Amino acid sequence: MSNKNVREACDLMRFNCVVRIDCACGNSRLMGGLEALRTFGKTPIKSYAERLRCSRCGGKRARVQVDTVPLR
């Protein structure tokens, strides 16, 4: 199996991946490539956590990771 190098939102779309965002309070969400591109532009995925604020607790303690989309 190959190692995918996902760095930006366009890579999320190319490799059919999503960004999983988890807050310390337990709130989480999935963000697809198109939504990430509209929200963050061409910024690197590793910098997403700095720009996010939780909708439930208002905290800025997000953990961002890339996941594959399950086949339907």
PyMOL Python script that loads the backbone (N, CA, C, O; Angstrom):
from pymol import cmd

cmd.read_pdbstr("""\
ATOM      1  N   MET A   1       0.840  -1.177   0.000  1.00  0.00           N
ATOM      2  CA  MET A   1       0.000   0.000   0.000  1.00  0.00           C
ATOM      3  C   MET A   1       0.883   1.237   0.000  1.00  0.00           C
ATOM      4  O   MET A   1       1.899   1.280   0.694  1.00  0.00           O
ATOM      5  N   SER A   2       0.500   2.235  -0.772  1.00  0.00           N
ATOM      6  CA  SER A   2       1.324   3.431  -0.892  1.00  0.00           C
ATOM      7  C   SER A   2       1.022   4.421   0.229  1.00  0.00           C
ATOM      8  O   SER A   2      -0.039   4.379   0.851  1.00  0.00           O
ATOM      9  N   ASN A   3       1.963   5.291   0.463  1.00  0.00           N
ATOM     10  CA  ASN A   3       1.816   6.352   1.443  1.00  0.00           C
ATOM     11  C   ASN A   3       1.380   7.607   0.704  1.00  0.00           C
ATOM     12  O   ASN A   3       2.098   8.081  -0.176  1.00  0.00           O
ATOM     13  N   LYS A   4       0.225   8.151   1.043  1.00  0.00           N
ATOM     14  CA  LYS A   4      -0.272   9.351   0.380  1.00  0.00           C
ATOM     15  C   LYS A   4       0.251  10.574   1.106  1.00  0.00           C
ATOM     16  O   LYS A   4       0.250  10.628   2.335  1.00  0.00           O
ATOM     17  N   ASN A   5       0.691  11.539   0.351  1.00  0.00           N
ATOM     18  CA  ASN A   5       1.239  12.759   0.911  1.00  0.00           C
ATOM     19  C   ASN A   5       0.180  13.849   0.803  1.00  0.00           C
ATOM     20  O   ASN A   5       0.128  14.564  -0.198  1.00  0.00           O
ATOM     21  N   VAL A   6      -0.660  13.981   1.817  1.00  0.00           N
ATOM     22  CA  VAL A   6      -1.763  14.931   1.811  1.00  0.00           C
ATOM     23  C   VAL A   6      -1.328  16.164   2.580  1.00  0.00           C
ATOM     24  O   VAL A   6      -1.125  16.114   3.793  1.00  0.00           O
ATOM     25  N   ARG A   7      -1.186  17.271   1.865  1.00  0.00           N
ATOM     26  CA  ARG A   7      -0.717  18.511   2.485  1.00  0.00           C
ATOM     27  C   ARG A   7      -1.728  19.637   2.424  1.00  0.00           C
ATOM     28  O   ARG A   7      -1.774  20.473   3.327  1.00  0.00           O
ATOM     29  N   GLU A   8      -2.546  19.677   1.368  1.00  0.00           N
ATOM     30  CA  GLU A   8      -3.499  20.768   1.161  1.00  0.00           C
ATOM     31  C   GLU A   8      -4.874  20.207   0.829  1.00  0.00           C
ATOM     32  O   GLU A   8      -5.038  19.000   0.653  1.00  0.00           O
ATOM     33  N   ALA A   9      -5.864  21.098   0.745  1.00  0.00           N
ATOM     34  CA  ALA A   9      -7.240  20.687   0.449  1.00  0.00           C
ATOM     35  C   ALA A   9      -7.351  20.007  -0.909  1.00  0.00           C
ATOM     36  O   ALA A   9      -8.140  19.075  -1.061  1.00  0.00           O
ATOM     37  N   CYS A  10      -6.585  20.448  -1.892  1.00  0.00           N
ATOM     38  CA  CYS A  10      -6.650  19.810  -3.213  1.00  0.00           C
ATOM     39  C   CYS A  10      -6.172  18.351  -3.133  1.00  0.00           C
ATOM     40  O   CYS A  10      -6.648  17.509  -3.895  1.00  0.00           O
ATOM     41  N   ASP A  11      -5.250  18.046  -2.233  1.00  0.00           N
ATOM     42  CA  ASP A  11      -4.808  16.665  -2.034  1.00  0.00           C
ATOM     43  C   ASP A  11      -5.909  15.825  -1.398  1.00  0.00           C
ATOM     44  O   ASP A  11      -6.012  14.629  -1.668  1.00  0.00           O
ATOM     45  N   LEU A  12      -6.736  16.444  -0.552  1.00  0.00           N
ATOM     46  CA  LEU A  12      -7.869  15.734   0.040  1.00  0.00           C
ATOM     47  C   LEU A  12      -8.811  15.238  -1.052  1.00  0.00           C
ATOM     48  O   LEU A  12      -9.283  14.102  -1.009  1.00  0.00           O
ATOM     49  N   MET A  13      -9.078  16.094  -2.026  1.00  0.00           N
ATOM     50  CA  MET A  13      -9.966  15.713  -3.128  1.00  0.00           C
ATOM     51  C   MET A  13      -9.317  14.673  -4.029  1.00  0.00           C
ATOM     52  O   MET A  13      -9.977  13.731  -4.468  1.00  0.00           O
ATOM     53  N   ARG A  14      -8.050  14.835  -4.302  1.00  0.00           N
ATOM     54  CA  ARG A  14      -7.343  13.916  -5.195  1.00  0.00           C
ATOM     55  C   ARG A  14      -7.303  12.497  -4.638  1.00  0.00           C
ATOM     56  O   ARG A  14      -7.490  11.538  -5.387  1.00  0.00           O
ATOM     57  N   PHE A  15      -7.064  12.348  -3.336  1.00  0.00           N
ATOM     58  CA  PHE A  15      -6.926  11.033  -2.721  1.00  0.00           C
ATOM     59  C   PHE A  15      -8.191  10.562  -2.003  1.00  0.00           C
ATOM     60  O   PHE A  15      -8.170   9.546  -1.309  1.00  0.00           O
ATOM     61  N   ASN A  16      -9.304  11.306  -2.171  1.00  0.00           N
ATOM     62  CA  ASN A  16     -10.586  10.953  -1.565  1.00  0.00           C
ATOM     63  C   ASN A  16     -10.462  10.806  -0.044  1.00  0.00           C
ATOM     64  O   ASN A  16     -10.792   9.763   0.522  1.00  0.00           O
ATOM     65  N   CYS A  17      -9.983  11.866   0.599  1.00  0.00           N
ATOM     66  CA  CYS A  17      -9.779  11.895   2.046  1.00  0.00           C
ATOM     67  C   CYS A  17     -10.616  13.010   2.666  1.00  0.00           C
ATOM     68  O   CYS A  17     -11.146  13.866   1.957  1.00  0.00           O
ATOM     69  N   VAL A  18     -10.728  12.993   3.970  1.00  0.00           N
ATOM     70  CA  VAL A  18     -11.395  14.052   4.728  1.00  0.00           C
ATOM     71  C   VAL A  18     -10.494  14.473   5.885  1.00  0.00           C
ATOM     72  O   VAL A  18      -9.576  13.752   6.275  1.00  0.00           O
ATOM     73  N   VAL A  19     -10.776  15.644   6.415  1.00  0.00           N
ATOM     74  CA  VAL A  19     -10.086  16.118   7.607  1.00  0.00           C
ATOM     75  C   VAL A  19     -11.016  15.876   8.781  1.00  0.00           C
ATOM     76  O   VAL A  19     -12.172  16.298   8.757  1.00  0.00           O
ATOM     77  N   ARG A  20     -10.524  15.205   9.800  1.00  0.00           N
ATOM     78  CA  ARG A  20     -11.290  14.978  11.021  1.00  0.00           C
ATOM     79  C   ARG A  20     -10.790  15.975  12.054  1.00  0.00           C
ATOM     80  O   ARG A  20      -9.596  16.040  12.347  1.00  0.00           O
ATOM     81  N   ILE A  21     -11.724  16.757  12.605  1.00  0.00           N
ATOM     82  CA  ILE A  21     -11.391  17.792  13.572  1.00  0.00           C
ATOM     83  C   ILE A  21     -12.020  17.407  14.905  1.00  0.00           C
ATOM     84  O   ILE A  21     -13.240  17.274  15.003  1.00  0.00           O
ATOM     85  N   ASP A  22     -11.197  17.229  15.922  1.00  0.00           N
ATOM     86  CA  ASP A  22     -11.657  16.839  17.257  1.00  0.00           C
ATOM     87  C   ASP A  22     -11.257  17.911  18.260  1.00  0.00           C
ATOM     88  O   ASP A  22     -10.118  18.377  18.275  1.00  0.00           O
ATOM     89  N   CYS A  23     -12.222  18.294  19.103  1.00  0.00           N
ATOM     90  CA  CYS A  23     -11.958  19.252  20.172  1.00  0.00           C
ATOM     91  C   CYS A  23     -11.770  18.485  21.482  1.00  0.00           C
ATOM     92  O   CYS A  23     -12.225  17.349  21.613  1.00  0.00           O
ATOM     93  N   ALA A  24     -11.115  19.097  22.423  1.00  0.00           N
ATOM     94  CA  ALA A  24     -10.897  18.475  23.731  1.00  0.00           C
ATOM     95  C   ALA A  24     -12.202  18.260  24.486  1.00  0.00           C
ATOM     96  O   ALA A  24     -12.253  17.418  25.383  1.00  0.00           O
ATOM     97  N   CYS A  25     -13.259  18.996  24.147  1.00  0.00           N
ATOM     98  CA  CYS A  25     -14.548  18.848  24.834  1.00  0.00           C
ATOM     99  C   CYS A  25     -15.348  17.660  24.305  1.00  0.00           C
ATOM    100  O   CYS A  25     -16.391  17.326  24.867  1.00  0.00           O
ATOM    101  N   GLY A  26     -14.884  17.024  23.246  1.00  0.00           N
ATOM    102  CA  GLY A  26     -15.572  15.871  22.685  1.00  0.00           C
ATOM    103  C   GLY A  26     -16.293  16.166  21.383  1.00  0.00           C
ATOM    104  O   GLY A  26     -16.757  15.233  20.727  1.00  0.00           O
ATOM    105  N   ASN A  27     -16.403  17.402  20.991  1.00  0.00           N
ATOM    106  CA  ASN A  27     -17.038  17.775  19.740  1.00  0.00           C
ATOM    107  C   ASN A  27     -16.128  17.380  18.574  1.00  0.00           C
ATOM    108  O   ASN A  27     -14.910  17.532  18.657  1.00  0.00           O
ATOM    109  N   SER A  28     -16.722  16.874  17.488  1.00  0.00           N
ATOM    110  CA  SER A  28     -15.908  16.517  16.330  1.00  0.00           C
ATOM    111  C   SER A  28     -16.708  16.728  15.057  1.00  0.00           C
ATOM    112  O   SER A  28     -17.937  16.798  15.085  1.00  0.00           O
ATOM    113  N   ARG A  29     -15.996  16.829  13.936  1.00  0.00           N
ATOM    114  CA  ARG A  29     -16.644  16.959  12.638  1.00  0.00           C
ATOM    115  C   ARG A  29     -15.701  16.510  11.547  1.00  0.00           C
ATOM    116  O   ARG A  29     -14.483  16.496  11.725  1.00  0.00           O
ATOM    117  N   LEU A  30     -16.272  16.144  10.420  1.00  0.00           N
ATOM    118  CA  LEU A  30     -15.507  15.787   9.231  1.00  0.00           C
ATOM    119  C   LEU A  30     -15.657  16.899   8.211  1.00  0.00           C
ATOM    120  O   LEU A  30     -16.741  17.458   8.042  1.00  0.00           O
ATOM    121  N   MET A  31     -14.570  17.216   7.536  1.00  0.00           N
ATOM    122  CA  MET A  31     -14.592  18.255   6.518  1.00  0.00           C
ATOM    123  C   MET A  31     -13.982  17.680   5.249  1.00  0.00           C
ATOM    124  O   MET A  31     -12.838  17.226   5.249  1.00  0.00           O
ATOM    125  N   GLY A  32     -14.750  17.703   4.173  1.00  0.00           N
ATOM    126  CA  GLY A  32     -14.278  17.212   2.889  1.00  0.00           C
ATOM    127  C   GLY A  32     -13.339  18.193   2.214  1.00  0.00           C
ATOM    128  O   GLY A  32     -13.123  19.301   2.704  1.00  0.00           O
ATOM    129  N   GLY A  33     -12.789  17.782   1.097  1.00  0.00           N
ATOM    130  CA  GLY A  33     -11.813  18.594   0.398  1.00  0.00           C
ATOM    131  C   GLY A  33     -12.359  19.905  -0.120  1.00  0.00           C
ATOM    132  O   GLY A  33     -11.701  20.937   0.008  1.00  0.00           O
ATOM    133  N   LEU A  34     -13.561  19.890  -0.709  1.00  0.00           N
ATOM    134  CA  LEU A  34     -14.140  21.113  -1.258  1.00  0.00           C
ATOM    135  C   LEU A  34     -14.458  22.115  -0.153  1.00  0.00           C
ATOM    136  O   LEU A  34     -14.199  23.309  -0.305  1.00  0.00           O
ATOM    137  N   GLU A  35     -15.014  21.640   0.951  1.00  0.00           N
ATOM    138  CA  GLU A  35     -15.314  22.525   2.076  1.00  0.00           C
ATOM    139  C   GLU A  35     -14.024  23.090   2.681  1.00  0.00           C
ATOM    140  O   GLU A  35     -13.969  24.268   3.033  1.00  0.00           O
ATOM    141  N   ALA A  36     -12.996  22.260   2.801  1.00  0.00           N
ATOM    142  CA  ALA A  36     -11.710  22.730   3.326  1.00  0.00           C
ATOM    143  C   ALA A  36     -11.097  23.774   2.401  1.00  0.00           C
ATOM    144  O   ALA A  36     -10.517  24.754   2.869  1.00  0.00           O
ATOM    145  N   LEU A  37     -11.220  23.573   1.096  1.00  0.00           N
ATOM    146  CA  LEU A  37     -10.679  24.530   0.134  1.00  0.00           C
ATOM    147  C   LEU A  37     -11.404  25.862   0.240  1.00  0.00           C
ATOM    148  O   LEU A  37     -10.774  26.918   0.185  1.00  0.00           O
ATOM    149  N   ARG A  38     -12.731  25.821   0.393  1.00  0.00           N
ATOM    150  CA  ARG A  38     -13.502  27.059   0.532  1.00  0.00           C
ATOM    151  C   ARG A  38     -13.197  27.775   1.849  1.00  0.00           C
ATOM    152  O   ARG A  38     -13.175  29.005   1.893  1.00  0.00           O
ATOM    153  N   THR A  39     -12.965  27.022   2.907  1.00  0.00           N
ATOM    154  CA  THR A  39     -12.738  27.606   4.229  1.00  0.00           C
ATOM    155  C   THR A  39     -11.311  28.104   4.412  1.00  0.00           C
ATOM    156  O   THR A  39     -11.098  29.213   4.904  1.00  0.00           O
ATOM    157  N   PHE A  40     -10.328  27.291   4.018  1.00  0.00           N
ATOM    158  CA  PHE A  40      -8.930  27.591   4.310  1.00  0.00           C
ATOM    159  C   PHE A  40      -8.101  28.002   3.098  1.00  0.00           C
ATOM    160  O   PHE A  40      -6.975  28.473   3.260  1.00  0.00           O
ATOM    161  N   GLY A  41      -8.628  27.837   1.896  1.00  0.00           N
ATOM    162  CA  GLY A  41      -7.852  28.146   0.701  1.00  0.00           C
ATOM    163  C   GLY A  41      -6.732  27.129   0.522  1.00  0.00           C
ATOM    164  O   GLY A  41      -6.914  25.944   0.802  1.00  0.00           O
ATOM    165  N   LYS A  42      -5.594  27.581   0.063  1.00  0.00           N
ATOM    166  CA  LYS A  42      -4.476  26.674  -0.205  1.00  0.00           C
ATOM    167  C   LYS A  42      -3.477  26.599   0.950  1.00  0.00           C
ATOM    168  O   LYS A  42      -2.312  26.264   0.738  1.00  0.00           O
ATOM    169  N   THR A  43      -3.922  26.906   2.164  1.00  0.00           N
ATOM    170  CA  THR A  43      -3.025  26.801   3.320  1.00  0.00           C
ATOM    171  C   THR A  43      -2.781  25.331   3.655  1.00  0.00           C
ATOM    172  O   THR A  43      -3.650  24.494   3.413  1.00  0.00           O
ATOM    173  N   PRO A  44      -1.633  25.012   4.196  1.00  0.00           N
ATOM    174  CA  PRO A  44      -1.332  23.623   4.567  1.00  0.00           C
ATOM    175  C   PRO A  44      -2.267  23.108   5.661  1.00  0.00           C
ATOM    176  O   PRO A  44      -2.685  23.868   6.534  1.00  0.00           O
ATOM    177  N   ILE A  45      -2.588  21.833   5.610  1.00  0.00           N
ATOM    178  CA  ILE A  45      -3.494  21.224   6.580  1.00  0.00           C
ATOM    179  C   ILE A  45      -2.945  21.333   8.001  1.00  0.00           C
ATOM    180  O   ILE A  45      -3.710  21.476   8.955  1.00  0.00           O
ATOM    181  N   LYS A  46      -1.626  21.265   8.142  1.00  0.00           N
ATOM    182  CA  LYS A  46      -1.048  21.329   9.482  1.00  0.00           C
ATOM    183  C   LYS A  46      -1.308  22.673  10.183  1.00  0.00           C
ATOM    184  O   LYS A  46      -1.151  22.768  11.400  1.00  0.00           O
ATOM    185  N   SER A  47      -1.703  23.707   9.432  1.00  0.00           N
ATOM    186  CA  SER A  47      -1.990  25.005  10.046  1.00  0.00           C
ATOM    187  C   SER A  47      -3.486  25.217  10.316  1.00  0.00           C
ATOM    188  O   SER A  47      -3.867  26.272  10.823  1.00  0.00           O
ATOM    189  N   TYR A  48      -4.333  24.248   9.993  1.00  0.00           N
ATOM    190  CA  TYR A  48      -5.778  24.391  10.209  1.00  0.00           C
ATOM    191  C   TYR A  48      -6.113  24.569  11.682  1.00  0.00           C
ATOM    192  O   TYR A  48      -6.965  25.392  12.016  1.00  0.00           O
ATOM    193  N   ALA A  49      -5.474  23.826  12.566  1.00  0.00           N
ATOM    194  CA  ALA A  49      -5.809  23.847  13.991  1.00  0.00           C
ATOM    195  C   ALA A  49      -5.657  25.245  14.586  1.00  0.00           C
ATOM    196  O   ALA A  49      -6.398  25.605  15.501  1.00  0.00           O
ATOM    197  N   GLU A  50      -4.728  26.025  14.092  1.00  0.00           N
ATOM    198  CA  GLU A  50      -4.501  27.374  14.609  1.00  0.00           C
ATOM    199  C   GLU A  50      -5.670  28.300  14.305  1.00  0.00           C
ATOM    200  O   GLU A  50      -5.883  29.279  15.021  1.00  0.00           O
ATOM    201  N   ARG A  51      -6.437  28.006  13.247  1.00  0.00           N
ATOM    202  CA  ARG A  51      -7.497  28.892  12.788  1.00  0.00           C
ATOM    203  C   ARG A  51      -8.888  28.467  13.241  1.00  0.00           C
ATOM    204  O   ARG A  51      -9.859  29.175  12.973  1.00  0.00           O
ATOM    205  N   LEU A  52      -9.009  27.331  13.920  1.00  0.00           N
ATOM    206  CA  LEU A  52     -10.319  26.786  14.269  1.00  0.00           C
ATOM    207  C   LEU A  52     -10.739  27.137  15.688  1.00  0.00           C
ATOM    208  O   LEU A  52      -9.910  27.235  16.593  1.00  0.00           O
ATOM    209  N   ARG A  53     -12.054  27.324  15.867  1.00  0.00           N
ATOM    210  CA  ARG A  53     -12.633  27.540  17.185  1.00  0.00           C
ATOM    211  C   ARG A  53     -13.848  26.611  17.293  1.00  0.00           C
ATOM    212  O   ARG A  53     -14.657  26.532  16.368  1.00  0.00           O
ATOM    213  N   CYS A  54     -13.967  25.919  18.407  1.00  0.00           N
ATOM    214  CA  CYS A  54     -15.041  24.954  18.615  1.00  0.00           C
ATOM    215  C   CYS A  54     -16.395  25.662  18.672  1.00  0.00           C
ATOM    216  O   CYS A  54     -16.536  26.700  19.319  1.00  0.00           O
ATOM    217  N   SER A  55     -17.388  25.089  17.987  1.00  0.00           N
ATOM    218  CA  SER A  55     -18.727  25.672  17.998  1.00  0.00           C
ATOM    219  C   SER A  55     -19.475  25.364  19.297  1.00  0.00           C
ATOM    220  O   SER A  55     -20.454  26.039  19.615  1.00  0.00           O
ATOM    221  N   ARG A  56     -19.037  24.373  20.039  1.00  0.00           N
ATOM    222  CA  ARG A  56     -19.717  24.001  21.284  1.00  0.00           C
ATOM    223  C   ARG A  56     -19.129  24.752  22.480  1.00  0.00           C
ATOM    224  O   ARG A  56     -19.868  25.409  23.213  1.00  0.00           O
ATOM    225  N   CYS A  57     -17.809  24.667  22.689  1.00  0.00           N
ATOM    226  CA  CYS A  57     -17.212  25.256  23.899  1.00  0.00           C
ATOM    227  C   CYS A  57     -16.464  26.562  23.629  1.00  0.00           C
ATOM    228  O   CYS A  57     -16.120  27.283  24.566  1.00  0.00           O
ATOM    229  N   GLY A  58     -16.207  26.874  22.340  1.00  0.00           N
ATOM    230  CA  GLY A  58     -15.495  28.104  22.009  1.00  0.00           C
ATOM    231  C   GLY A  58     -13.984  27.981  22.144  1.00  0.00           C
ATOM    232  O   GLY A  58     -13.264  28.956  21.929  1.00  0.00           O
ATOM    233  N   GLY A  59     -13.496  26.798  22.497  1.00  0.00           N
ATOM    234  CA  GLY A  59     -12.062  26.593  22.698  1.00  0.00           C
ATOM    235  C   GLY A  59     -11.285  26.495  21.394  1.00  0.00           C
ATOM    236  O   GLY A  59     -11.843  26.250  20.325  1.00  0.00           O
ATOM    237  N   LYS A  60      -9.994  26.692  21.518  1.00  0.00           N
ATOM    238  CA  LYS A  60      -9.108  26.586  20.364  1.00  0.00           C
ATOM    239  C   LYS A  60      -8.128  25.434  20.574  1.00  0.00           C
ATOM    240  O   LYS A  60      -6.926  25.581  20.350  1.00  0.00           O
ATOM    241  N   ARG A  61      -8.654  24.286  21.005  1.00  0.00           N
ATOM    242  CA  ARG A  61      -7.807  23.138  21.300  1.00  0.00           C
ATOM    243  C   ARG A  61      -8.095  22.008  20.317  1.00  0.00           C
ATOM    244  O   ARG A  61      -8.251  20.859  20.729  1.00  0.00           O
ATOM    245  N   ALA A  62      -8.166  22.313  19.046  1.00  0.00           N
ATOM    246  CA  ALA A  62      -8.537  21.310  18.043  1.00  0.00           C
ATOM    247  C   ALA A  62      -7.358  20.408  17.684  1.00  0.00           C
ATOM    248  O   ALA A  62      -6.203  20.834  17.657  1.00  0.00           O
ATOM    249  N   ARG A  63      -7.693  19.142  17.410  1.00  0.00           N
ATOM    250  CA  ARG A  63      -6.722  18.205  16.851  1.00  0.00           C
ATOM    251  C   ARG A  63      -7.206  17.874  15.448  1.00  0.00           C
ATOM    252  O   ARG A  63      -8.360  17.489  15.262  1.00  0.00           O
ATOM    253  N   VAL A  64      -6.337  18.019  14.470  1.00  0.00           N
ATOM    254  CA  VAL A  64      -6.688  17.821  13.069  1.00  0.00           C
ATOM    255  C   VAL A  64      -5.917  16.620  12.543  1.00  0.00           C
ATOM    256  O   VAL A  64      -4.705  16.510  12.728  1.00  0.00           O
ATOM    257  N   GLN A  65      -6.646  15.716  11.880  1.00  0.00           N
ATOM    258  CA  GLN A  65      -5.988  14.569  11.259  1.00  0.00           C
ATOM    259  C   GLN A  65      -6.689  14.231   9.953  1.00  0.00           C
ATOM    260  O   GLN A  65      -7.866  14.545   9.777  1.00  0.00           O
ATOM    261  N   VAL A  66      -5.975  13.595   9.044  1.00  0.00           N
ATOM    262  CA  VAL A  66      -6.514  13.205   7.755  1.00  0.00           C
ATOM    263  C   VAL A  66      -6.974  11.754   7.838  1.00  0.00           C
ATOM    264  O   VAL A  66      -6.235  10.890   8.310  1.00  0.00           O
ATOM    265  N   ASP A  67      -8.202  11.489   7.376  1.00  0.00           N
ATOM    266  CA  ASP A  67      -8.768  10.141   7.333  1.00  0.00           C
ATOM    267  C   ASP A  67      -9.210   9.835   5.912  1.00  0.00           C
ATOM    268  O   ASP A  67      -9.479  10.744   5.127  1.00  0.00           O
ATOM    269  N   THR A  68      -9.283   8.565   5.589  1.00  0.00           N
ATOM    270  CA  THR A  68      -9.811   8.164   4.298  1.00  0.00           C
ATOM    271  C   THR A  68     -11.331   8.082   4.378  1.00  0.00           C
ATOM    272  O   THR A  68     -11.898   7.820   5.439  1.00  0.00           O
ATOM    273  N   VAL A  69     -11.966   8.305   3.258  1.00  0.00           N
ATOM    274  CA  VAL A  69     -13.421   8.224   3.189  1.00  0.00           C
ATOM    275  C   VAL A  69     -13.804   6.777   2.972  1.00  0.00           C
ATOM    276  O   VAL A  69     -13.278   6.142   2.058  1.00  0.00           O
ATOM    277  N   PRO A  70     -14.708   6.226   3.782  1.00  0.00           N
ATOM    278  CA  PRO A  70     -15.111   4.840   3.576  1.00  0.00           C
ATOM    279  C   PRO A  70     -15.877   4.677   2.261  1.00  0.00           C
ATOM    280  O   PRO A  70     -16.650   5.554   1.876  1.00  0.00           O
ATOM    281  N   LEU A  71     -15.662   3.563   1.584  1.00  0.00           N
ATOM    282  CA  LEU A  71     -16.365   3.296   0.345  1.00  0.00           C
ATOM    283  C   LEU A  71     -17.812   2.976   0.642  1.00  0.00           C
ATOM    284  O   LEU A  71     -18.115   2.336   1.649  1.00  0.00           O
ATOM    285  N   ARG A  72     -18.708   3.415  -0.222  1.00  0.00           N
ATOM    286  CA  ARG A  72     -20.140   3.193  -0.002  1.00  0.00           C
ATOM    287  C   ARG A  72     -20.635   2.087  -0.868  1.00  0.00           C
ATOM    288  O   ARG A  72     -21.819   1.752  -0.825  1.00  0.00           O
TER     289      ARG A  72
END
""", "prot")
cmd.dss("prot")
cmd.show_as("cartoon", "prot")
cmd.util.cbc("prot")
cmd.orient("prot")
